[in-house]
Amino acid sequence: MDKKEKKRLEVLQQKIAKLQQQLAGAKKQPDDPAEIPRLERELAAAHAELSALKNA
């Protein structure tokens, strides 16, 4: 794994943590009904990219 891939892993892990916090907040206070599915899609995409990078 080169430097660029390691940096991308770090960024993805930070993004996942942020999205999880946003999703938890959105579930506690559902102001926008479209926000929860959007956050779940973004989170799933970030997890997929993370696993793809780890398996490459």
Distance bins in CASP14 RR format, pairs under 12 A and 6 or more apart:
PFRMAT RR
TARGET T0000
AUTHOR 0000-0000-0000
RMODE 2
METHOD distances of the structure
MODEL  1
1 7 0 0 0 0 0 1 0 0 0 0 0
1 8 0 0 0 0 1 0 0 0 0 0 0
1 9 1 0 0 1 0 0 0 0 0 0 0
1 10 0 0 0 0 0 1 0 0 0 0 0
1 53 0 0 0 0 1 0 0 0 0 0 0
1 54 0 0 0 0 1 0 0 0 0 0 0
1 55 0 0 0 0 0 1 0 0 0 0 0
1 56 0 0 0 0 1 0 0 0 0 0 0
2 8 0 0 0 0 1 0 0 0 0 0 0
2 9 0 0 0 0 0 1 0 0 0 0 0
2 53 0 0 0 0 0 1 0 0 0 0 0
2 56 0 0 0 0 0 1 0 0 0 0 0
3 9 0 0 0 0 0 1 0 0 0 0 0
3 10 0 0 0 0 0 1 0 0 0 0 0
4 10 0 0 0 0 0 1 0 0 0 0 0
4 11 0 0 0 0 0 1 0 0 0 0 0
4 53 0 0 0 0 0 1 0 0 0 0 0
5 11 0 0 0 0 0 1 0 0 0 0 0
5 12 0 0 0 0 0 1 0 0 0 0 0
5 49 0 0 0 0 0 1 0 0 0 0 0
5 50 0 0 0 0 0 1 0 0 0 0 0
5 52 0 0 0 0 0 1 0 0 0 0 0
5 53 1 0 0 1 0 0 0 0 0 0 0
5 54 0 0 0 0 1 0 0 0 0 0 0
5 55 0 0 0 0 0 1 0 0 0 0 0
5 56 1 0 0 1 0 0 0 0 0 0 0
6 12 0 0 0 0 0 1 0 0 0 0 0
6 13 0 0 0 0 0 1 0 0 0 0 0
6 53 0 0 0 0 1 0 0 0 0 0 0
6 54 0 0 0 0 0 1 0 0 0 0 0
7 13 0 0 0 0 0 1 0 0 0 0 0
7 14 0 0 0 0 0 1 0 0 0 0 0
7 53 0 0 0 0 0 1 0 0 0 0 0
8 14 0 0 0 0 0 1 0 0 0 0 0
8 15 0 0 0 0 0 1 0 0 0 0 0
8 46 0 0 0 0 0 1 0 0 0 0 0
8 49 0 0 0 0 1 0 0 0 0 0 0
8 50 0 0 0 0 1 0 0 0 0 0 0
8 52 0 0 0 0 0 1 0 0 0 0 0
8 53 1 0 0 1 0 0 0 0 0 0 0
8 54 0 0 0 0 0 1 0 0 0 0 0
8 56 0 0 0 0 0 1 0 0 0 0 0
9 15 0 0 0 0 0 1 0 0 0 0 0
9 16 0 0 0 0 0 1 0 0 0 0 0
9 46 0 0 0 0 0 1 0 0 0 0 0
9 49 0 0 0 0 1 0 0 0 0 0 0
9 50 1 0 0 1 0 0 0 0 0 0 0
9 51 0 0 0 0 0 1 0 0 0 0 0
9 52 0 0 0 0 0 1 0 0 0 0 0
9 53 1 0 1 0 0 0 0 0 0 0 0
9 54 1 0 0 1 0 0 0 0 0 0 0
9 55 0 0 0 0 0 1 0 0 0 0 0
9 56 0 0 0 0 0 1 0 0 0 0 0
10 16 0 0 0 0 0 1 0 0 0 0 0
10 17 0 0 0 0 0 1 0 0 0 0 0
10 50 0 0 0 0 0 1 0 0 0 0 0
10 53 0 0 0 0 0 1 0 0 0 0 0
11 17 0 0 0 0 0 1 0 0 0 0 0
11 18 0 0 0 0 0 1 0 0 0 0 0
11 46 0 0 0 0 1 0 0 0 0 0 0
11 49 0 0 0 0 0 1 0 0 0 0 0
11 50 0 0 0 0 1 0 0 0 0 0 0
11 53 0 0 0 0 0 1 0 0 0 0 0
12 18 0 0 0 0 0 1 0 0 0 0 0
12 19 0 0 0 0 0 1 0 0 0 0 0
12 42 0 0 0 0 0 1 0 0 0 0 0
12 43 0 0 0 0 0 1 0 0 0 0 0
12 45 0 0 0 0 1 0 0 0 0 0 0
12 46 1 0 1 0 0 0 0 0 0 0 0
12 47 0 0 0 0 1 0 0 0 0 0 0
12 48 0 0 0 0 0 1 0 0 0 0 0
12 49 1 0 0 1 0 0 0 0 0 0 0
12 50 1 0 1 0 0 0 0 0 0 0 0
12 51 0 0 0 0 1 0 0 0 0 0 0
12 52 0 0 0 0 0 1 0 0 0 0 0
12 53 1 0 0 1 0 0 0 0 0 0 0
12 54 0 0 0 0 1 0 0 0 0 0 0
13 19 0 0 0 0 0 1 0 0 0 0 0
13 20 0 0 0 0 0 1 0 0 0 0 0
13 46 0 0 0 0 1 0 0 0 0 0 0
13 47 0 0 0 0 0 1 0 0 0 0 0
13 49 0 0 0 0 0 1 0 0 0 0 0
13 50 1 0 0 1 0 0 0 0 0 0 0
13 51 0 0 0 0 0 1 0 0 0 0 0
13 53 0 0 0 0 0 1 0 0 0 0 0
13 54 0 0 0 0 0 1 0 0 0 0 0
14 20 0 0 0 0 0 1 0 0 0 0 0
14 21 0 0 0 0 0 1 0 0 0 0 0
14 46 0 0 0 0 1 0 0 0 0 0 0
14 50 0 0 0 0 0 1 0 0 0 0 0
15 21 0 0 0 0 0 1 0 0 0 0 0
15 22 0 0 0 0 0 1 0 0 0 0 0
15 39 0 0 0 0 0 1 0 0 0 0 0
15 42 0 0 0 0 1 0 0 0 0 0 0
15 43 0 0 0 0 1 0 0 0 0 0 0
15 45 0 0 0 0 1 0 0 0 0 0 0
15 46 1 0 1 0 0 0 0 0 0 0 0
15 47 0 0 0 0 0 1 0 0 0 0 0
15 49 0 0 0 0 1 0 0 0 0 0 0
15 50 0 0 0 0 1 0 0 0 0 0 0
16 22 0 0 0 0 0 1 0 0 0 0 0
16 23 0 0 0 0 0 1 0 0 0 0 0
16 39 0 0 0 0 0 1 0 0 0 0 0
16 42 0 0 0 0 1 0 0 0 0 0 0
16 43 1 0 0 1 0 0 0 0 0 0 0
16 44 0 0 0 0 0 1 0 0 0 0 0
16 45 0 0 0 0 0 1 0 0 0 0 0
16 46 1 0 1 0 0 0 0 0 0 0 0
16 47 1 0 0 1 0 0 0 0 0 0 0
16 48 0 0 0 0 0 1 0 0 0 0 0
16 49 0 0 0 0 1 0 0 0 0 0 0
16 50 1 0 0 1 0 0 0 0 0 0 0
16 51 0 0 0 0 0 1 0 0 0 0 0
17 23 0 0 0 0 0 1 0 0 0 0 0
17 24 0 0 0 0 0 1 0 0 0 0 0
17 43 0 0 0 0 0 1 0 0 0 0 0
17 46 0 0 0 0 1 0 0 0 0 0 0
17 47 0 0 0 0 0 1 0 0 0 0 0
17 50 0 0 0 0 0 1 0 0 0 0 0
18 24 0 0 0 0 0 1 0 0 0 0 0
18 25 0 0 0 0 0 1 0 0 0 0 0
18 39 0 0 0 0 0 1 0 0 0 0 0
18 42 0 0 0 0 1 0 0 0 0 0 0
18 43 0 0 0 0 1 0 0 0 0 0 0
18 46 0 0 0 0 1 0 0 0 0 0 0
19 25 0 0 0 0 0 1 0 0 0 0 0
19 26 0 0 0 0 0 1 0 0 0 0 0
19 35 0 0 0 0 0 1 0 0 0 0 0
19 36 0 0 0 0 0 1 0 0 0 0 0
19 38 0 0 0 0 0 1 0 0 0 0 0
19 39 1 0 1 0 0 0 0 0 0 0 0
19 40 0 0 0 0 1 0 0 0 0 0 0
19 41 0 0 0 0 1 0 0 0 0 0 0
19 42 1 0 1 0 0 0 0 0 0 0 0
19 43 1 0 1 0 0 0 0 0 0 0 0
19 44 0 0 0 0 1 0 0 0 0 0 0
19 45 0 0 0 0 1 0 0 0 0 0 0
19 46 1 0 0 1 0 0 0 0 0 0 0
19 47 0 0 0 0 1 0 0 0 0 0 0
19 50 0 0 0 0 0 1 0 0 0 0 0
20 26 0 0 0 0 0 1 0 0 0 0 0
20 27 0 0 0 0 0 1 0 0 0 0 0
20 39 0 0 0 0 1 0 0 0 0 0 0
20 40 0 0 0 0 0 1 0 0 0 0 0
20 42 0 0 0 0 0 1 0 0 0 0 0
20 43 1 0 0 1 0 0 0 0 0 0 0
20 44 0 0 0 0 0 1 0 0 0 0 0
20 46 0 0 0 0 1 0 0 0 0 0 0
20 47 0 0 0 0 0 1 0 0 0 0 0
21 27 0 0 0 0 0 1 0 0 0 0 0
21 28 0 0 0 0 0 1 0 0 0 0 0
21 39 0 0 0 0 1 0 0 0 0 0 0
21 43 0 0 0 0 0 1 0 0 0 0 0
22 28 0 0 0 0 0 1 0 0 0 0 0
22 29 0 0 0 0 0 1 0 0 0 0 0
22 32 0 0 0 0 0 1 0 0 0 0 0
22 35 0 0 0 0 1 0 0 0 0 0 0
22 36 0 0 0 0 1 0 0 0 0 0 0
22 38 0 0 0 0 1 0 0 0 0 0 0
22 39 1 0 1 0 0 0 0 0 0 0 0
22 40 0 0 0 0 0 1 0 0 0 0 0
22 42 0 0 0 0 1 0 0 0 0 0 0
22 43 0 0 0 0 1 0 0 0 0 0 0
22 46 0 0 0 0 0 1 0 0 0 0 0
23 29 0 0 0 0 0 1 0 0 0 0 0
23 30 0 0 0 0 0 1 0 0 0 0 0
23 35 0 0 0 0 1 0 0 0 0 0 0
23 36 1 0 0 1 0 0 0 0 0 0 0
23 37 0 0 0 0 0 1 0 0 0 0 0
23 38 0 0 0 0 1 0 0 0 0 0 0
23 39 1 0 1 0 0 0 0 0 0 0 0
23 40 1 0 0 1 0 0 0 0 0 0 0
23 41 0 0 0 0 0 1 0 0 0 0 0
23 42 0 0 0 0 1 0 0 0 0 0 0
23 43 1 0 0 1 0 0 0 0 0 0 0
23 44 0 0 0 0 0 1 0 0 0 0 0
23 46 0 0 0 0 0 1 0 0 0 0 0
24 30 0 0 0 0 0 1 0 0 0 0 0
24 36 0 0 0 0 0 1 0 0 0 0 0
24 39 0 0 0 0 1 0 0 0 0 0 0
24 40 0 0 0 0 0 1 0 0 0 0 0
24 43 0 0 0 0 0 1 0 0 0 0 0
25 31 0 0 0 0 1 0 0 0 0 0 0
25 32 0 0 0 0 0 1 0 0 0 0 0
25 35 0 0 0 0 1 0 0 0 0 0 0
25 36 0 0 0 0 1 0 0 0 0 0 0
25 39 0 0 0 0 1 0 0 0 0 0 0
26 32 1 0 0 1 0 0 0 0 0 0 0
26 33 0 0 0 0 1 0 0 0 0 0 0
26 34 0 0 0 0 0 1 0 0 0 0 0
26 35 1 0 1 0 0 0 0 0 0 0 0
26 36 1 0 1 0 0 0 0 0 0 0 0
26 37 0 0 0 0 1 0 0 0 0 0 0
26 38 0 0 0 0 1 0 0 0 0 0 0
26 39 1 0 1 0 0 0 0 0 0 0 0
26 40 0 0 0 0 1 0 0 0 0 0 0
26 42 0 0 0 0 0 1 0 0 0 0 0
26 43 0 0 0 0 0 1 0 0 0 0 0
27 33 0 0 0 0 0 1 0 0 0 0 0
27 35 0 0 0 0 1 0 0 0 0 0 0
27 36 1 0 0 1 0 0 0 0 0 0 0
27 37 0 0 0 0 0 1 0 0 0 0 0
27 39 0 0 0 0 1 0 0 0 0 0 0
27 40 0 0 0 0 1 0 0 0 0 0 0
28 35 0 0 0 0 0 1 0 0 0 0 0
28 36 0 0 0 0 0 1 0 0 0 0 0
29 35 0 0 0 0 1 0 0 0 0 0 0
29 36 0 0 0 0 0 1 0 0 0 0 0
30 36 1 0 0 1 0 0 0 0 0 0 0
30 37 0 0 0 0 0 1 0 0 0 0 0
30 39 0 0 0 0 0 1 0 0 0 0 0
32 38 0 0 0 0 1 0 0 0 0 0 0
32 39 0 0 0 0 0 1 0 0 0 0 0
33 39 0 0 0 0 0 1 0 0 0 0 0
34 40 0 0 0 0 0 1 0 0 0 0 0
34 41 0 0 0 0 0 1 0 0 0 0 0
35 41 0 0 0 0 0 1 0 0 0 0 0
35 42 0 0 0 0 0 1 0 0 0 0 0
36 42 0 0 0 0 0 1 0 0 0 0 0
36 43 0 0 0 0 0 1 0 0 0 0 0
37 43 0 0 0 0 0 1 0 0 0 0 0
37 44 0 0 0 0 0 1 0 0 0 0 0
38 44 0 0 0 0 0 1 0 0 0 0 0
38 45 0 0 0 0 0 1 0 0 0 0 0
39 45 0 0 0 0 0 1 0 0 0 0 0
39 46 0 0 0 0 0 1 0 0 0 0 0
40 46 0 0 0 0 0 1 0 0 0 0 0
40 47 0 0 0 0 0 1 0 0 0 0 0
41 47 0 0 0 0 0 1 0 0 0 0 0
41 48 0 0 0 0 0 1 0 0 0 0 0
42 48 0 0 0 0 0 1 0 0 0 0 0
42 49 0 0 0 0 0 1 0 0 0 0 0
43 49 0 0 0 0 0 1 0 0 0 0 0
43 50 0 0 0 0 0 1 0 0 0 0 0
44 50 0 0 0 0 0 1 0 0 0 0 0
44 51 0 0 0 0 0 1 0 0 0 0 0
45 51 0 0 0 0 0 1 0 0 0 0 0
45 52 0 0 0 0 0 1 0 0 0 0 0
46 52 0 0 0 0 0 1 0 0 0 0 0
46 53 0 0 0 0 0 1 0 0 0 0 0
47 53 0 0 0 0 0 1 0 0 0 0 0
47 54 0 0 0 0 0 1 0 0 0 0 0
48 54 0 0 0 0 0 1 0 0 0 0 0
48 55 0 0 0 0 0 1 0 0 0 0 0
49 55 0 0 0 0 0 1 0 0 0 0 0
49 56 0 0 0 0 0 1 0 0 0 0 0
50 56 0 0 0 0 0 1 0 0 0 0 0
END
